Amino acid sequence: MNNRKLPMLTIIFVLVISFWMPGKWHNSLLRAAEPTEKLGLKKPRLQEIEPVLKKILPPATEFKESRYLCCKDCLVDYLGFYKGKKAGIICLFKIEGQWGPMMLMMGVNMDGEITHIELSYHTETPGCGSQVDRRPFMDQFKGKTLQDPIEIYKDLLEATDAVKGVDCITRATVSSRAIAKGVKEQLKTMAEYYLSGNEDAWR
């Protein structure tokens, strides 16, 4: 083999492996953040992810980091405001997937409705369980409240059914059910902590 081709092939190989490695960050949500011991991950700095927060909780125009966490699996909670009034909450929290931890950032408005969810990190199988990070699956949660089942094949489709054209033998049932269960539990926790008249949580 031509010696000049070897470095180029090595670079291509490294790039391909890096792209498919499980556990890669899927967006800039948690990039360049301050270290935290919890979960071995990093807590994002508010000023660096404010555009993301506005996408997750559209009614809000101002945000501040909560002094409290509504559950042990939360990495950080953000309080959202519009013209000085409460607009909702955003929580970055961990759930267990089929192959390891997944981190989700979820927005909930003052009516207890999910406004948007981003799957920030996961270690699910590329092409199968990893389909849970596609928008057709994640968008199913928008508008859901505690009055909804939030359960696969009741009011949600699993990832490989929601994402059209995906052909995967092992499918994504475990990952899909893990997210649905985690989202429902987190929604309940956020509602009880922030939406039930607990004014201390908003100070």
Backbone as CSV, one residue per row, in Angstrom:
resi,resn,N_x,N_y,N_z,CA_x,CA_y,CA_z,C_x,C_y,C_z
1,MET,0.853,-1.206,0.000,0.000,0.000,0.000,0.881,1.245,0.000
2,ASN,0.467,2.216,-0.770,1.187,3.475,-0.817,1.246,4.095,0.571
3,ASN,2.465,4.434,1.034,2.639,4.970,2.394,1.896,6.278,2.595
4,ARG,1.677,7.016,1.503,0.967,8.293,1.639,-0.529,8.103,1.885
5,LYS,-1.044,6.931,1.515,-2.466,6.672,1.711,-2.774,6.218,3.141
6,LEU,-1.778,5.679,3.822,-1.994,5.130,5.162,-2.499,6.156,6.163
7,PRO,-1.891,7.354,6.285,-2.424,8.342,7.249,-3.871,8.725,6.957
8,MET,-4.214,8.870,5.657,-5.582,9.248,5.298,-6.575,8.160,5.682
9,LEU,-6.226,6.888,5.440,-7.100,5.777,5.818,-7.266,5.702,7.330
10,THR,-6.187,5.988,8.057,-6.246,5.976,9.530,-7.203,7.033,10.037
11,ILE,-7.135,8.239,9.450,-8.015,9.329,9.859,-9.471,8.971,9.591
12,ILE,-9.758,8.408,8.416,-11.123,8.012,8.066,-11.642,6.964,9.041
13,PHE,-10.789,5.994,9.377,-11.187,4.933,10.308,-11.538,5.509,11.672
14,VAL,-10.712,6.416,12.175,-10.946,7.024,13.492,-12.238,7.820,13.485
15,LEU,-12.498,8.560,12.397,-13.728,9.348,12.316,-14.962,8.467,12.308
16,VAL,-14.910,7.364,11.578,-16.052,6.446,11.519,-16.319,5.833,12.884
17,ILE,-15.274,5.370,13.559,-15.425,4.773,14.893,-15.971,5.793,15.877
18,SER,-15.463,7.009,15.811,-15.921,8.058,16.739,-17.384,8.373,16.541
19,PHE,-17.831,8.357,15.274,-19.225,8.694,14.995,-20.172,7.652,15.564
20,TRP,-19.782,6.388,15.510,-20.693,5.324,15.917,-20.522,4.892,17.365
21,MET,-19.547,5.460,18.078,-19.344,5.049,19.473,-20.576,5.318,20.305
22,PRO,-21.065,4.314,21.063,-22.198,4.558,21.966,-21.818,5.591,23.007
23,GLY,-22.798,6.348,23.424,-22.562,7.306,24.490,-22.086,8.653,23.998
24,LYS,-22.069,8.873,22.694,-21.634,10.174,22.204,-22.681,11.229,22.558
25,TRP,-22.235,12.480,22.736,-23.185,13.574,22.945,-23.856,13.855,21.609
26,HIS,-25.158,13.957,21.589,-25.876,14.099,20.340,-26.094,15.541,19.938
27,ASN,-25.871,16.473,20.828,-25.951,17.878,20.455,-25.099,18.665,21.434
28,SER,-25.137,19.961,21.336,-24.278,20.806,22.170,-24.906,21.149,23.505
29,LEU,-25.978,20.437,23.860,-26.742,20.782,25.056,-25.883,20.829,26.304
30,LEU,-24.995,19.826,26.467,-24.211,19.748,27.685,-22.731,20.022,27.453
31,ARG,-22.401,20.615,26.311,-21.009,20.858,25.983,-20.466,22.046,26.764
32,ALA,-19.170,22.038,27.044,-18.499,23.146,27.726,-19.212,23.539,28.999
33,ALA,-19.377,22.592,29.879,-20.151,22.837,31.099,-19.277,22.672,32.329
34,GLU,-19.785,23.120,33.455,-19.015,23.014,34.681,-19.073,21.583,35.195
35,PRO,-17.993,21.077,35.775,-17.954,19.681,36.212,-18.905,19.437,37.374
36,THR,-19.391,18.249,37.466,-20.160,17.824,38.625,-19.863,16.358,38.878
37,GLU,-19.840,15.954,40.139,-19.560,14.566,40.465,-20.755,13.677,40.156
38,LYS,-21.945,14.258,40.192,-23.153,13.462,40.030,-23.233,12.856,38.641
39,LEU,-23.379,11.555,38.555,-23.524,10.804,37.312,-22.266,10.816,36.461
40,GLY,-21.218,11.504,36.898,-20.022,11.599,36.094,-20.225,12.442,34.843
41,LEU,-21.298,13.210,34.781,-21.578,14.047,33.628,-21.340,15.511,33.999
42,LYS,-21.694,16.394,33.117,-21.443,17.813,33.343,-22.736,18.603,33.329
43,LYS,-22.811,19.555,34.226,-23.991,20.419,34.308,-23.789,21.617,33.391
44,PRO,-24.728,21.877,32.488,-24.544,22.989,31.549,-24.635,24.339,32.227
45,ARG,-23.874,25.289,31.720,-23.972,26.657,32.217,-25.181,27.326,31.579
46,LEU,-25.934,28.022,32.392,-27.198,28.615,31.954,-27.021,29.496,30.721
47,GLN,-26.024,30.387,30.752,-25.869,31.331,29.652,-25.515,30.646,28.337
48,GLU,-24.937,29.454,28.408,-24.511,28.768,27.194,-25.637,27.987,26.531
49,ILE,-26.665,27.647,27.289,-27.734,26.831,26.707,-29.084,27.547,26.708
50,GLU,-29.079,28.847,26.931,-30.355,29.577,26.973,-31.176,29.406,25.692
51,PRO,-30.553,29.404,24.487,-31.359,29.154,23.279,-32.033,27.781,23.297
52,VAL,-31.369,26.788,23.888,-31.954,25.452,23.998,-33.124,25.471,24.971
53,LEU,-32.973,26.193,26.071,-34.040,26.286,27.068,-35.287,26.937,26.469
54,LYS,-35.103,27.942,25.619,-36.239,28.607,24.980,-36.959,27.658,24.022
55,LYS,-36.205,26.746,23.429,-36.820,25.752,22.545,-37.606,24.724,23.355
56,ILE,-37.088,24.363,24.519,-37.728,23.340,25.340,-38.945,23.884,26.077
57,LEU,-38.898,25.153,26.460,-40.026,25.777,27.155,-40.382,27.080,26.441
58,PRO,-41.079,26.988,25.299,-41.347,28.170,24.459,-42.009,29.343,25.162
59,PRO,-42.921,29.154,26.134,-43.548,30.328,26.749,-42.564,31.213,27.513
60,ALA,-41.446,30.656,27.952,-40.523,31.384,28.819,-39.522,32.211,28.021
61,THR,-39.182,33.381,28.565,-38.161,34.248,27.960,-36.995,34.486,28.922
62,GLU,-37.199,34.167,30.195,-36.150,34.319,31.206,-36.032,33.014,31.989
63,PHE,-34.812,32.702,32.388,-34.565,31.455,33.114,-33.603,31.689,34.270
64,LYS,-33.773,30.890,35.297,-32.779,30.877,36.365,-32.676,29.457,36.905
65,GLU,-31.477,29.125,37.353,-31.259,27.788,37.892,-31.886,27.682,39.275
66,SER,-32.641,26.623,39.493,-33.261,26.407,40.795,-32.208,26.068,41.834
67,ARG,-32.446,26.497,43.050,-31.541,26.146,44.154,-31.770,24.722,44.619
68,TYR,-32.846,24.121,44.143,-33.220,22.783,44.599,-33.288,21.823,43.418
69,LEU,-33.367,20.543,43.725,-33.612,19.508,42.729,-34.864,18.760,43.143
70,CYS,-35.748,18.505,42.185,-37.015,17.873,42.552,-36.893,16.361,42.736
71,CYS,-35.753,15.774,42.359,-35.570,14.329,42.589,-34.086,13.989,42.564
72,LYS,-33.756,12.797,43.038,-32.358,12.375,43.139,-31.717,12.137,41.771
73,ASP,-32.520,11.897,40.744,-31.983,11.643,39.412,-31.853,12.901,38.568
74,CYS,-32.182,14.059,39.148,-32.052,15.325,38.432,-30.616,15.838,38.510
75,LEU,-30.143,16.364,37.410,-28.831,17.000,37.396,-28.961,18.492,37.661
76,VAL,-30.014,19.098,37.090,-30.273,20.518,37.307,-31.725,20.810,36.925
77,ASP,-32.354,21.761,37.634,-33.691,22.258,37.299,-33.571,23.735,36.941
78,TYR,-34.332,24.146,35.927,-34.385,25.554,35.560,-35.815,26.053,35.704
79,LEU,-35.959,27.249,36.233,-37.261,27.896,36.367,-37.431,28.862,35.212
80,GLY,-38.571,28.785,34.524,-38.834,29.649,33.386,-39.863,30.715,33.719
81,PHE,-39.638,31.932,33.218,-40.528,33.054,33.496,-40.845,33.819,32.204
82,TYR,-42.012,34.435,32.182,-42.389,35.327,31.085,-42.932,36.607,31.691
83,LYS,-42.227,37.710,31.467,-42.580,39.015,32.038,-42.753,38.921,33.554
84,GLY,-41.850,38.212,34.178,-41.838,38.106,35.631,-42.773,37.078,36.218
85,LYS,-43.603,36.450,35.373,-44.545,35.441,35.862,-44.043,34.037,35.535
86,LYS,-44.404,33.088,36.360,-43.984,31.699,36.154,-44.500,31.182,34.813
87,ALA,-43.606,30.555,34.066,-43.989,29.988,32.771,-43.839,28.472,32.734
88,GLY,-42.991,27.938,33.613,-42.807,26.492,33.630,-41.446,26.093,34.157
89,ILE,-41.163,24.817,34.051,-39.935,24.253,34.586,-39.262,23.399,33.531
90,ILE,-37.935,23.373,33.590,-37.151,22.470,32.758,-36.269,21.646,33.685
91,CYS,-36.240,20.355,33.457,-35.419,19.475,34.289,-34.523,18.619,33.409
92,LEU,-33.265,18.535,33.773,-32.314,17.617,33.145,-32.166,16.433,34.086
93,PHE,-32.566,15.250,33.626,-32.603,14.105,34.534,-32.129,12.825,33.855
94,LYS,-31.827,11.844,34.679,-31.284,10.569,34.216,-32.306,9.454,34.350
95,ILE,-32.325,8.575,33.344,-33.070,7.326,33.450,-32.156,6.203,32.987
96,GLU,-32.518,4.968,33.275,-31.724,3.822,32.847,-32.308,3.232,31.571
97,GLY,-31.486,3.162,30.524,-31.888,2.537,29.278,-31.502,1.071,29.267
98,GLN,-31.573,0.455,28.096,-31.231,-0.958,27.995,-29.751,-1.197,28.226
99,TRP,-28.909,-0.257,27.760,-27.463,-0.463,27.827,-26.752,0.532,28.729
100,GLY,-27.494,1.342,29.443,-26.842,2.305,30.322,-27.692,3.543,30.515
101,PRO,-27.113,4.586,31.135,-27.883,5.787,31.455,-28.252,6.596,30.226
102,MET,-29.398,7.246,30.305,-29.826,8.221,29.301,-30.143,9.513,30.035
103,MET,-29.802,10.640,29.417,-30.095,11.939,29.994,-31.116,12.650,29.126
104,LEU,-32.187,13.131,29.756,-33.228,13.860,29.039,-33.419,15.232,29.653
105,MET,-33.746,16.198,28.810,-34.116,17.524,29.291,-35.563,17.762,28.869
106,MET,-36.427,17.983,29.846,-37.862,18.076,29.600,-38.424,19.385,30.137
107,GLY,-39.278,20.019,29.336,-39.963,21.224,29.758,-41.418,20.934,30.087
108,VAL,-41.923,21.568,31.135,-43.318,21.415,31.548,-43.876,22.807,31.845
109,ASN,-45.012,23.158,31.226,-45.587,24.471,31.490,-46.441,24.457,32.755
110,MET,-47.030,25.600,33.095,-47.759,25.725,34.353,-49.085,24.972,34.347
111,ASP,-49.501,24.475,33.192,-50.692,23.631,33.109,-50.344,22.150,33.238
112,GLY,-49.052,21.877,33.468,-48.625,20.494,33.627,-48.456,19.746,32.324
113,GLU,-48.338,20.475,31.202,-48.162,19.855,29.895,-46.690,19.825,29.499
114,ILE,-46.266,18.711,28.944,-44.903,18.616,28.422,-44.808,19.491,27.168
115,THR,-43.824,20.382,27.143,-43.665,21.285,26.001,-42.647,20.771,24.987
116,HIS,-41.619,20.084,25.458,-40.588,19.582,24.553,-39.643,18.698,25.363
117,ILE,-39.066,17.704,24.690,-38.065,16.837,25.321,-36.876,16.690,24.382
118,GLU,-35.673,16.785,24.931,-34.452,16.499,24.192,-33.733,15.335,24.871
119,LEU,-33.359,14.339,24.097,-32.525,13.253,24.602,-31.081,13.668,24.372
120,SER,-30.390,14.018,25.464,-29.065,14.618,25.356,-27.948,13.593,25.257
121,TYR,-28.163,12.443,25.865,-27.087,11.451,25.951,-27.695,10.073,26.107
122,HIS,-27.120,9.091,25.407,-27.550,7.713,25.622,-26.471,6.747,25.156
123,THR,-26.602,5.500,25.549,-25.654,4.464,25.163,-26.382,3.308,24.489
124,GLU,-27.494,3.616,23.838,-28.278,2.565,23.193,-27.636,2.141,21.867
125,THR,-28.034,0.977,21.383,-27.436,0.389,20.192,-27.676,1.269,18.959
126,PRO,-26.608,1.646,18.235,-26.800,2.451,17.023,-27.718,1.742,16.033
127,GLY,-28.693,2.493,15.499,-29.585,1.962,14.485,-30.813,1.264,15.033
128,CYS,-30.807,0.899,16.316,-31.957,0.195,16.898,-32.496,1.014,18.061
129,GLY,-31.966,0.754,19.262,-32.404,1.528,20.416,-32.128,3.000,20.259
130,SER,-31.102,3.335,19.464,-30.749,4.748,19.301,-31.809,5.537,18.549
131,GLN,-32.800,4.857,17.962,-33.872,5.570,17.264,-34.713,6.404,18.216
132,VAL,-34.557,6.196,19.525,-35.330,6.975,20.493,-34.983,8.457,20.450
133,ASP,-33.843,8.812,19.862,-33.494,10.234,19.835,-34.025,10.939,18.590
134,ARG,-34.800,10.243,17.765,-35.376,10.858,16.579,-36.635,11.650,16.955
135,ARG,-36.855,12.775,16.258,-37.975,13.645,16.595,-39.339,12.977,16.466
136,PRO,-39.603,12.126,15.478,-40.939,11.520,15.426,-41.299,10.748,16.688
137,PHE,-40.308,10.169,17.344,-40.592,9.479,18.609,-40.721,10.479,19.747
138,MET,-39.754,11.368,19.896,-39.747,12.296,21.022,-40.911,13.287,20.964
139,ASP,-41.338,13.656,19.752,-42.422,14.630,19.632,-43.768,14.093,20.111
140,GLN,-43.884,12.782,20.270,-45.132,12.208,20.764,-45.457,12.657,22.188
141,PHE,-44.441,13.077,22.930,-44.646,13.450,24.328,-45.202,14.867,24.484
142,LYS,-45.105,15.689,23.445,-45.579,17.068,23.543,-47.065,17.106,23.860
143,GLY,-47.420,17.942,24.808,-48.820,18.109,25.174,-49.341,17.075,26.162
144,LYS,-48.528,16.074,26.499,-48.968,15.048,27.446,-49.014,15.621,28.858
145,THR,-49.991,15.145,29.638,-50.102,15.507,31.049,-50.210,14.230,31.870
146,LEU,-50.353,14.377,33.166,-50.488,13.201,34.034,-51.805,12.473,33.806
147,GLN,-52.725,13.096,33.085,-53.992,12.432,32.783,-53.857,11.467,31.591
148,ASP,-52.731,11.545,30.892,-52.479,10.654,29.759,-51.738,9.401,30.227
149,PRO,-51.932,8.274,29.513,-51.223,7.041,29.904,-49.704,7.179,29.843
150,ILE,-49.193,7.904,28.817,-47.748,8.006,28.548,-47.137,6.611,28.606
151,GLU,-47.615,5.758,27.762,-47.195,4.355,27.758,-47.161,3.845,26.326
152,ILE,-46.143,3.060,26.024,-45.982,2.516,24.680,-47.182,1.645,24.320
153,TYR,-47.732,1.906,23.140,-48.885,1.213,22.567,-50.202,1.518,23.279
154,LYS,-50.192,2.543,24.155,-51.455,3.088,24.671,-51.685,4.457,24.058
155,ASP,-50.741,5.363,24.268,-50.824,6.655,23.585,-49.515,7.011,22.893
156,LEU,-48.573,6.074,22.868,-47.281,6.292,22.221,-46.905,5.080,21.375
157,LEU,-46.178,5.329,20.303,-45.568,4.249,19.534,-44.122,4.105,19.955
158,GLU,-43.580,2.902,19.903,-42.161,2.737,20.212,-41.328,3.377,19.109
159,ALA,-40.046,3.519,19.360,-39.189,4.312,18.477,-39.193,3.815,17.037
160,THR,-39.040,2.510,16.826,-38.917,2.024,15.452,-40.250,2.019,14.719
161,ASP,-41.365,2.146,15.437,-42.664,2.300,14.783,-42.942,3.766,14.483
162,ALA,-42.469,4.640,15.388,-42.697,6.075,15.200,-41.807,6.641,14.098
163,VAL,-40.605,6.071,13.958,-39.668,6.529,12.936,-39.861,5.674,11.694
164,LYS,-40.515,6.196,10.697,-40.872,5.435,9.509,-39.632,4.987,8.735
165,GLY,-39.716,3.791,8.179,-38.646,3.299,7.324,-37.499,2.643,8.063
166,VAL,-37.605,2.470,9.368,-36.542,1.832,10.136,-36.760,0.331,10.150
167,ASP,-35.768,-0.424,9.707,-35.853,-1.877,9.689,-34.852,-2.409,10.695
168,CYS,-35.320,-2.850,11.843,-34.422,-3.289,12.908,-35.005,-4.518,13.581
169,ILE,-34.282,-5.636,13.544,-34.795,-6.892,14.085,-35.006,-6.790,15.590
170,THR,-34.018,-6.244,16.301,-34.107,-6.181,17.760,-35.054,-5.079,18.222
171,ARG,-35.377,-4.143,17.329,-36.288,-3.051,17.615,-35.818,-2.219,18.807
172,ALA,-36.704,-1.386,19.330,-36.288,-0.453,20.374,-37.266,-0.453,21.527
173,THR,-37.876,-1.610,21.777,-38.937,-1.678,22.783,-38.450,-1.298,24.168
174,VAL,-37.325,-1.862,24.590,-36.825,-1.611,25.947,-36.489,-0.135,26.126
175,SER,-35.774,0.443,25.156,-35.397,1.858,25.237,-36.635,2.754,25.241
176,SER,-37.603,2.424,24.377,-38.823,3.226,24.288,-39.606,3.192,25.587
177,ARG,-39.756,2.003,26.142,-40.502,1.860,27.401,-39.770,2.546,28.550
178,ALA,-38.450,2.498,28.540,-37.669,3.152,29.597,-37.897,4.657,29.568
179,ILE,-37.914,5.240,28.378,-38.132,6.680,28.265,-39.558,7.042,28.676
180,ALA,-40.537,6.285,28.196,-41.937,6.575,28.543,-42.147,6.504,30.057
181,LYS,-41.601,5.469,30.678,-41.738,5.310,32.133,-41.021,6.433,32.873
182,GLY,-39.791,6.756,32.436,-39.021,7.807,33.089,-39.669,9.173,32.950
183,VAL,-40.210,9.459,31.766,-40.870,10.746,31.531,-42.108,10.883,32.412
184,LYS,-42.904,9.823,32.498,-44.119,9.889,33.319,-43.774,10.107,34.789
185,GLU,-42.779,9.387,35.288,-42.370,9.542,36.693,-41.827,10.938,36.943
186,GLN,-41.029,11.444,35.998,-40.446,12.774,36.179,-41.514,13.856,36.104
187,LEU,-42.477,13.685,35.214,-43.582,14.647,35.109,-44.350,14.721,36.428
188,LYS,-44.585,13.587,37.029,-45.282,13.538,38.325,-44.474,14.261,39.401
189,THR,-43.170,14.011,39.416,-42.298,14.636,40.414,-42.244,16.150,40.231
190,MET,-42.101,16.590,38.994,-42.038,18.032,38.716,-43.350,18.718,39.089
191,ALA,-44.468,18.064,38.781,-45.778,18.645,39.108,-45.954,18.764,40.617
192,GLU,-45.578,17.730,41.337,-45.725,17.745,42.794,-44.813,18.780,43.449
193,TYR,-43.628,18.955,42.879,-42.652,19.836,43.520,-42.844,21.303,43.139
194,TYR,-43.115,21.565,41.852,-43.156,22.949,41.378,-44.550,23.490,41.088
195,LEU,-45.507,22.625,40.810,-46.821,23.094,40.380,-47.906,22.946,41.436
196,SER,-47.527,22.553,42.618,-48.527,22.281,43.655,-48.600,23.372,44.715
197,GLY,-48.120,24.568,44.372,-48.186,25.672,45.331,-46.991,25.775,46.250
198,ASN,-45.911,25.053,45.943,-44.697,25.119,46.750,-43.887,26.352,46.345
199,GLU,-44.170,27.474,46.985,-43.535,28.736,46.612,-42.047,28.752,46.916
200,ASP,-41.612,27.989,47.922,-40.180,27.949,48.259,-39.349,27.445,47.083
201,ALA,-39.934,26.549,46.270,-39.209,25.984,45.135,-38.924,27.031,44.058
202,TRP,-39.669,28.142,44.077,-39.509,29.168,43.043,-38.650,30.338,43.489
203,ARG,-38.166,30.301,44.703,-37.370,31.430,45.210,-35.906,31.261,44.865
